[in-house]
Amino acid sequence: MKNKMLFLLFSFLFVAHTISMSYVFASEDLYVTDLQVQGNKSLSESAILAKVKVRKGDIISQEVLNEDIKRLYATDYFKDVIVELESFKDGKRVIFEVQEKPILKEINIKGNTVLSTKDIIAELSSDIDTFLNLRVLKSDVGKIKQLYIERGFPEVNIDYDINIDEETNRAQVDIIIVEGARLKIREIKIKGNDVYSDKKILKLMQTRRDTLFTSGLYKEGLLEEDIKRILSFYNNQGYLDTECDYKISEPDSKNRILVSINIKEGKRYIAGEIQIKGNDKFNVSEIQKVLEMPKGEIFTHQKIKQDIVNIQSFYFDKGYIFADVKADTVLNPDTGEIDVKYNIIEGDKAYVEKIRVRGNTKTKDIVIRRELKVYPGEPFDGEKLRKSKKELDYLGIFQSVNFDTEPGTAPNRKNLIVDVKEAKTGEFSFGAGYSSVDDFVGFIELGQRNFDYKNWPTFTGDGQKINIKAEFGTVKEDYDLSFTEPWIFDRPISFGFDLYQRSRERERDVGYAYDQRRRGGNIRLGKELKEYLYGSFSYRYEDIKISDVASDASEGLESEEGENNVSSISLGITQDLRDNRYDPSSGRRSYLSVETAGGVFGGDKDFIKYNAGSSWYYSFLEQHVIEFKLTAGLVDDYGDSDSVPIYERFYAGGANTIRGYDVREVGPQYEGTDDPKGGEAMLIGNIEYVFPIIKNFKGAVFYDIGNVWEEIDDFGQGGYESSLGTGVRIKTPIGPIKLDYGYPIDSDVSSNGRFHFSMGRTF
């Protein structure tokens, strides 16, 4: 009873005290009448008071003062902060008593021989002339240790000493390094692997033993990552119970160690019965077609996840974007296989209510909307969305294109969000290059892939393309202006024109025994006839002048001298199924065109020209691509012309046709000279295998074969020239570099291999 009375008395006094304190703080004479800071040495009083919330004239609040203490501690400038109150002018003076952290004035690195002091300092986050932060200093020690571990010093020990001058509050930090021995791996032993060979396991690892070609440094973190890679490999092969760890031996007299990889493979699991439940809209057989793990396949959790995605994608493509899929797995004790049941919640079909475009600051909405294959009111269609993304990517004016949804006016209606991130579309470049055909060439080029001639002064936003280019060099001088409007009159028909003048001086080494100047232009129209199939129409008018024919040229070549014009129309059709127009790795592209010059179209020359070609791309491994290419051409004169002019004939040989031969070397020649005559028929095949070596550096192996025949009736009648070769492809900031060496196999005109080199421009 006595204890209970004492407790009640204590509680009463505590409540009374609390009420009295609340009254005191709320009374009118307890205002903040002054603010002071004491104990500060490096920071000014005004800088410290700027960090707190309390101000003169405020009512004293313990809660605000507590928060101010937290704010000052959060700056990492102070070791200690105390708030005191004293009477001042009918109120209270608030005094912040602070103890500043020392200022870091010097960092000394001691004991380092492997790493330079400069390299170590560069990794530190602690800065001179700032407050010393122990948390940051400890992090810096960890960074230095990691540097040593990456260089094969796992036993490195790092500590630090702090010396503080109490008068100036300045600190000197000494980071003391005991590097220890550098460990190298003399051997890696694999134990417990019955299914996969040592060679296979070692290939999965990045850790290497010490050899003439590898450093063999022991890096603990890298070895731990290797263990994860081995486990991941086994799991992806159906060995779900695999265990893997490693041990290292004591260093020998040369500081080399033995690494033992210990594997317990366990059992390989197979997928058993595959059940699909909850599917009312589609039958089981349709859904089973998208599964990558049917019954009897190796079971992996990764395949389960992928098949969930595949089923959801199947439903998404049909408009059921709310479909949800979950998988249940159970080990069947009778078969030892893992049975899988996919539970599908289909939901309702979703419809596109509105389409909103987001992220475009320069590009007009219409440029984006006209490329979309989905429309308001239609069901969501995953395949159409993928095609829409592909078309927008092909414009070359966006860094990224993504789709999202937001709620519509009904549960089964969603707004489609087209989220784009614009790329830099203006280009200005200049420089110089060299090729085995054109010798030294300088160039200047101005282009815009998102041009708008109506939008002054930026002239951007309408998706038009304009390009102005000038090339001038040892033997050539070209000027080009090109413009393309992809949607003329808001219709899916492209319109464009080209104006140009191209001049080349006589240079017999590359098949020109005369000067040539071509001046003219063309008008282009194009339309997508159906998905991936494009039709084109163009009209060309060109004035060509052949002059300064070599004095020892044949009569046939001399007869080409003079000035003539060509007026022609062309019709073409192209099917493009490549995965990427700019850097394809799979798919194919095929084209066919026919050009008719003269006749009812006027001009001095009458001829019909056919061009056809196809390229197939196949990829394997990563960035390994094989291209098969076939190109054919036919041209014939008619009407008032008794021959095809020399500048409209076909030629072969050189970097872009049959490598290992000089330019225009393959095919008919004028009698009595080595000057190429060109032909009315051409057929060329190329096989090229491109593989990565290092970043921006690729290797190539190729085989070229083909011929040019003088008469159209001789097309395909033997005489093929072929070559084998190898090359490199280098991507540089100034443009690509291409170097090929081709060697003729069965040549009647050439016996030596040749280099083909180009630099500074696209090839």
Secondary structure, 3 states (H helix, E strand, C coil): CHHHHHHHHHHHHHHHHHHHHHHHHHCCCCEEEEEEEECCCCCCHHHHHCCCCCCCCCECCHHHHHHHHHHHHHCCCEEEEEEEEEEECCEEEEEEEEEECCEEEEEEEECCCCCCHHHHHHHCCCCCCCECCHHHHHHHHHHHHHHHHHCCCCCCEEEEEEEEECCCCEEEEEEEEECCCCCEEEEEEEECCCCCCHHHHHHHCCCCCCCCCCCCECCHHHHHHHHHHHHHHHHHCCCCCCEEEEEECCCCCCCEEEEEEEEECCCCCEEEEEEEECCCCCCHHHHHCCCCCCCCCECCHHHHHHHHHHHHHHHHHCCCCCCEEEEEEEECCCCCCEEEEEEEECCCCCEEEEEEEECCCCCCHHHHHCCCCCCCCCECCHHHHHHHHHHHHHCCCEEEEEEEEEECCCCCEEEEEEEEEECCCEEEEEEEEEECCCEEEEEEEEEEEEECCCCCCCCECCCEEEEEEEEEECCEEEEEEEEEECCHHHCCEEEEEEEEEEEECCEHHHCECCEEEEEEEEEEEEEEEECCEEEEEEEEEEEEEEECCCCCCCHHHHCCCEEEEEEEEEEEEEEECCCCCCCCCCEEEEEEEEEEECHHHCCCCCEEEEEEEEEEEEEECCCEEEEEEEEEEEEEECCCCCCCCHHHCECECCCCCCCCCCCCCECCECCCCCCECCECEEEEEEEEEEEEEECCEEEEEEEEEEEEECCHHHCCCCCCEEEEEEEEEEEECCEEEEEEEEEECCCCCCCCCEEEEEECCCC
